[in-house]
Amino acid sequence: MGIWLERNRGPKRILVIKFRYIGDTLLITPLIRALKEGIPNAHIDVLVNKNTHQVLINNPYLEKIWVFDYQIAKKRFSYNLKLIVNLIRQHYNIVIDLTNNDRSSFFTFLTGARFRIGYWSKKIVRKNLFYNKIIPSVLGTIHTVDHHLKVAQELGLSIRDHHPFIAILPAEISNIDQKLYDSGLKEGEPFVIIHPGVRRWYKSWPLDRFAKLADNIIRKYNVNIILAGNEDDKANVSKIIANMKQKAINLTGQVSLLELPPLIKKALCLIGNDSAPIHIATAVETPAIALFGPTDWRCWYPRREHDRVFAAEFPCRPCGHGKPDCPLGDGYCMSHISFEEVWLGLQETISARLDMASKKAL
């Protein structure tokens, strides 16, 4: 494939397909950057699920974001047909399927692209018809970003950066500054974000430990705590606040996915479970304090030098169980991440960030 790229120097139209969740979508950005830097004349589009597309909106390497609405697609065949026709009309040279499921591989095939790249599958039709360039699947054995970057290696492209990234526009920073001001935060006041949201409840650290952590941060460092999350997180955030002795700023349900990156960018650090916000934090180069349980953290963790990972190490990981289904009982794995170890590591992060801010102010 690398030889093909060298011999064919004309314009390349590339489509990258990723039908997964917000964090998964963000983790394709290193591949997108590698494609654009390695093939500067490429026109690169993506096809992603509705609501996940917002983390790609400002991406400077993308031309178009195709948004797939699964709920509409289930009800209306015409919706799928219209999307497929539109994709065919783009005359893509290369389609890269990073999802590796039936729908994404079928869409890859129907685009009619000359090079249809996908991961190895046990399904005969997928690997023998839908794709014509098969990449060995190492998902679950290496970091997910590196799994995606196998595509760049197969294309003979160099890789400059293995970290996800999000571009933030000045207008978005102004919007979040106003929101912080309205919440009572003075300009320049440092803050730590606690984002307890998770897509699966059994990936959540005990809420009373988030509350204790927040209290300790306020007492020791006299910095603000911002509790963030979407509408679904309001009940859990209310429980955290009820367990706190100190006062926190509650922005739960008030910060959109588009506003979350500039908010996190301004923070000293973000504390969160295995969910999209920890990936957003590392993407905007804010230290992430990431808490992992049933997931194999080695495949998903934020890995900048200043990021910290705390994981429940059990031989049964990864799994999709939660109490009472977990065979280990009610003491499910997230509770095995102790408050003391997180607090110890967090102190090092906050102290280093405050020291850095102090030196910049001189």
Buried (B, 14 or more C-beta within 10 A) or exposed (E): BEEBBEEEEEEBBBBBBBBBBBBBBBBBBBBBBBBBBBBEEBBBBBBBBEEBBBBBBBBEBBBEBBBBBEEEBEEEEEBBEEBBEEBEEBEBBBBBBBBBBEBBBBBBBBBEBEBBBBBBBEBEEBBEEBBBBBBEBBEEEEBBBBBBBBBBBBBEBEBEEBBBBBBBEEEBBEBBBEBBEEBEBEEEEBBBBBBBBBEBEBBBBBBBBBBBBBBBBBEEBEBBBBBBBBEEBBEBBBBBBEBBEBEBBBBBBBBEBBBBBBBBBBBBBBBBBBBBBBBBBBBBBBBBBBBBBBBBBBBBBBBBEBBBBBBBEBEEBBBEBBBEEBEEEEEBBBBEBEBEEBBEBBBEBBEBBBEEEEEEEE
